[in-house]
Amino acid sequence: MDEKDREEGMLGEEETQGPVAEDAAQDGETMEPVEDDAQDEEVGAEKQDRSPWILAGLGGLVVILIFAILAALGVFEKEQPVVEDPDMWIIITEPVQGAVLGVPDAVIVKGQGHGLFENNVVVQAMDSEGNVLSEQATVTDAAEPGGTGNWSIEIVVPVKPGSEGLIFAFSNSPEDGSITASASVEVTYGAEAEIESKIEITEPKESQVIDISAPITVRGTGQGLFEGNVVVEAVDGDGNVLVQEAAVLSSDEPGGAGDWSVDLDVHSDAVINGTIRAYSPSPADGSIMAESIIAVTFGEEEDIPQPDTSLKLEDALWALATLHGTDVISDTEITAEFKDGQIAGSAGCNDYFASYERTEESITFGDTGSTRMMCNEPEGIMDQDGQYLASLATVGSFRYAQGGLQMMDASSTIVLGYKPIVAGTVSYQQMIELSPDAVLTVQLQDVSKGDAPATVIGETIVTEFDEIPIPFAVSYDPEVIDTRNTYALQVQITDEAGNLLFTNTTSYPVITQGNPSEVEVAVEPV
């Protein structure tokens, strides 16, 4: 295109635009180029597209900040109530999440509810597997049906303390029984009871002299021990362990009570004054959970000086058998008990007392005091009463002979002859009249060996029950008594056919180990 054509083209363009531009100018409007308008519209569209994203981003940051603040305040550490319908809800206010409840006592559960049919609330105690242990129904105290109100209920939970579970509260729809509102908290049903850790050595006895020519059997009891473990040691006087063995309790459950037994093979060429120690170590740090220590003497039998374990004057309750060589009157009982330099007992009718002094063979009594009762029966009882009290003043020596205790005067004539007895009464609570043929049997038994049958060392039979409680007295040979052993009474009442009616369910130890020779026995029906 030459210069002339270009000028004509431009001129034609100006002529085309001229009137429009001129009109716009006259109206006061500015005409933007068409290309600039398109660009502005595109920029505006881009701004509108980005605005929602910017707002969303800012909103997300706000939500994140809110959640962070709530988490810092511990809001999300508590379980929120389950609400199936905003207009129907239940919450549990007590117990709180993770609470340890005071079972076996009744558990108190409290809460609130709103919009519930007839204000009904059902509370269930569940175990960790969802099994219902107990269930109780209650209602809220809302002023009107479906209103907001509080509720409270006591529920007994039959479960082993220490078990985990759930308290669940809910309300049902009357139409189909579906749950319309509910809440739950996880709980522990009581703290598991701590069992006190104990160990006791029951055999051998304290201060016993032990023959080590054969293994020593050591027995005992225990409870609350880790896996029932017991360590038993023989220790010399310097604290050196001579031998050590392990034992395990014969308990049916971990930590329960049980027996244990172990044999210790002790070797020594000399007599050793030492100890036997039984203990249980902690699995955590090896510290001693429980222990028992007894002092003993170890040695070969021929080297050990044997202690005198026979029954002594002060060990028994004595009943007079002969007075100046004559048997005491039937249906009378004259007794003597020696304690702390005083003799006391019954002279048959009156009670008496006096002081005494003794050596290994001699004994003398001080002035005698007594009550002043008069007894008419049986015949001769008052004369016998007076003769006995007068005879005490003539005694100068004593000895253990012919299965009893003998006291002699200055000429060595036997004045008083005693037999050791265990005496007392037998009673029962039931108002039952025993048949005339009923029989009361009281046995004195050696029960020292727990793994062997008891040995009967004395027995009495009563067939006439003139009074309740029923009095009894069991005599025995003092030479069979070993003061290291344990003795107890076995009491039974049978009918004429020998059927057992009553027996004692409580042990009544007597004579040795500081136990009495007079007891009151209660028997129970079988």
C-alpha positions, 0 to 999 in steps of 0.5 A: 500500500502506498502513502496515498492509500494509507492516508485515505484509509486513516481519513476514512477511519476518522470519518467513521469514528468522528460523529460517535466520539463527538456525540459522546463528548457532547453527552459528557461521557468518555469512551474507553477503547473496546480492548480496555473494557475486556481487560477490566472485566477479566481482572474483576472476574479473577478477583471474584473467583479468589474472594471465597477461597480467601474467606474460607481460609480465614474461617479455617484458621479461626476454627483451628484456633478455637479447637486449639484453645478448647484442647488446651482447656481440656474440653476434649478430655471429658466424654460428652453426653450422647444426644440422639435428638436435640429436643430429647437428651440425658446426661450423667453428672455423677459418677464422672468419667473414670470414677472408682465406685464404692462397691459392694455398697450401693452406687449413687448415679445422678443426672439430668434429662429433657424431653423424655417420655413421661420423664422416664430414665433407665440406668444400667451397670454393665461390665467391660463386655457390655453385659448388664450387671444391674438395672434400675428405673427412675424419673426426673423431677421435671415439673411437666412431662418432657420438661427439664429435670434432675434424676438420681438412683441407687444401684447395687452392682454384684461384681468383684471389686476392681472390675471395669465397666460402664454406667449407661442411662437411657430413655425409650420411645413408647412407640417402638422401644427405641432409645431416644436419648442416652449417656454413659460413663466408663467406671471401675467398680471399686478398688481391688482390696489389698491383701496384707502380706503375712508369713508365719512359721508354725513348725518347729516352735520358738526355742525348740531344740532340733535334731539335724541328723535328718532333714528338718521339716518347716511348715507355716502359713501365708497370704498376700505373697507374690505368686505364693513364693516363700524362701526358708533359711536356716541361719546360725548365730552370726547370721550366716545362711546354713541352707536355703530352700524355696516353697510355694503357698497351697492357695487356690488364688493368687495372693490368697491364704495357704500353707507351705512346707519345706525340708531343710538339710542342715549339716553341722559338727557342733550345736548351733544356736540360730534361727529359722527364717521364712520370708517373701521378696517383692518382685519389684525391688527385692524388698521383704514383703513379709517374714517370720523368724524363730529362735532354735537350736540345731544339733545332733540328738546325742549332743543336744541337751534335751529340754524338760517339756513335761507338765509342771505344777503351774501348767495345769488345773488339778482336781483332788483324787484322794484325801489322806488316801481316801477317794473324794466324795462322789459328785464333789470336785476339789480343785487347785490352780497354781499361779504366781505364788498363789493357790486357788480353787474350790474345796468342794463347797467353798472357794479358797486361796493361799500363798505358797513357796516352792523349790524343785521338790519342796512346797509350803502354804501360807494361811488359807482364806475361804468363803463361808458357805454351807452345803448340805449335799452330798453327805459329808461335803462340809467335813471334806471341805474342812479336812482339805483346807486343814491338810494344806498346812501340813504339806512340805513336799511334792512329786509327779507320780502315778499319773498325777501330782502328790503332796506329802507331809513331813513324814513323806506320807501322801496327804493329797493326790491330784489329777490334771483336768480340763474343765468347763461347760457346754452350751447351745443357743437353740431352744431344743429339749434333748432326749433323755438318751442324748450323750455328751462326749468331750475329748481332749486331743493332741492336734499338733500335727496338722497333716495327721489325725488328732490323738485322743489323750482324754475323754469324758461322757455325760448322760445326765443333763440336769442343767444348761450349760452342761458342766464337764471335766476331762482328766488325762495323764500328765506324762503324755503332755509335751508343753511344745505341742498343741491340745484342743477339745472336740465336743459332740452331742449325739442321740440314742442312735449315735446320730450327731446333733451338735458339735463345736465349730470353733477350736478351743485350745487348752493347757499349753502355749498359754492356753487355759484349762477351763473353757466355755464351749458353744456347740452348733447344730449339724 
